[in-house]
Amino acid sequence: MKLSIITGLSGSGKSVALHTLEDEGYYCIDNLPVFLLPALAGELVKDQDKRFQLVAISIDSRNTPAEFENISTLLHPLKAKKIRYEVIFLEARDETLIKRFSETRRRHPLTGGGRPLAEAISYEREIMAPFLNIANIRIDTSETNLHELRDLIRSRITERLDANISLLFQSFGFKQGIPRDADFIYDARCLPNPHWQPALRPLTGRDSPVQHFLGENSDVQRYKEDLVRFLEQWIPRFEAEGRSYLTIAIGCTGGQHRSVYLVEQLAAHFRTCGRQSQIRHRDLPRVASADSG
C-alpha cells in the first residue's frame, strides 16, 4: 500500500490536493492529528481491504508545535511496517497567501488571540519547518491556479506504474523569481536570445522557428548536451538514495524562449530513454511583451 501525507501552509492548496487524490481513487483523511500516525500505520497493515491500498492524509498547523518537532520519530512506525509513504509540502509566497485569505474571507487557523494575518503566516512557516525538512516533494503554488495544481498533483503524486524516479522539467523566467520547489536550477540567460529577432519575439520555445533558431546554435546544443550528461550521471544516484521525484528548473529572462526550448528538448530525450518525464512551463501564460526570452 501507499500513503501520501499532504501538509504545508494554510491557503497553499492542501484541500485541492487532497480532493484531487480522492478523485484518483485514494482513501482520504482530512486533518489527521499527528499523534494518530502510529495507530493509523498499525491499522493499515492489519486491514487488507482494497480501499486502503492508496491512502492520503492531510496534516495542518492545528496540531501543537511540539508534535511537529518529533515528526521523524512519529514516522518510524511507517518505516518499520514497510508502508511506502511520501510527504508532500505545499507552500506559497506570503503576499500570495495574504491575497488568497483576503479574497476568500477565510480565517487563518493561527490568527487567534489578536495575531494579525501576516504574523500568523510567519509563525506557521516556523512551526511547519520540520515537515519541510523531510518532504519528498515541495510544491510552490504562488504562480499556480487551481487547474494547474490539480494537474501537477495527478502527474507527481498519483500511483506510478514503476518505482523509477519521476522527472519534472520546468521552465521559468528570472523576472518572475526563482522557483523554490526545484532540486536543480540552471540559468540559460547566457545563450542567444530569440527575443532580439523581431519575427521570433511573439513566439515561444515550442514553436518551430524558435526551435530551429536555437537548434542551429552550437552553444545552445553544447549547453543541452552538458545538462544531459550531468543528469544521466547523477539521476541513478538519487534513485539509489530512494528518491522518487526530481524537479529540474531551467530559467531565462522571461520564461518564453530559451528555457522552454531546453525543457522540451530534455524531457523528450529522457522519455526516449524510458524515464517518466513531465513538463511544466511556469511563466509561459504570463510572459510580458518586453525583454522576454
Helices and strands as residue ranges (DSSP letters): E 2-8, H 14-23, E 27-29, G 34-36, H 37-46, G 50-52, E 54-58, H 65-69, H 71-80, E 84-91, H 94-104, G 112-114, H 117-134, E 137-140, H 146-156, E 166-173, G 174-176, E 184-187, G 194-196, H 208-215, H 218-240, E 245-252, H 258-272, E 276-281, G 284-286
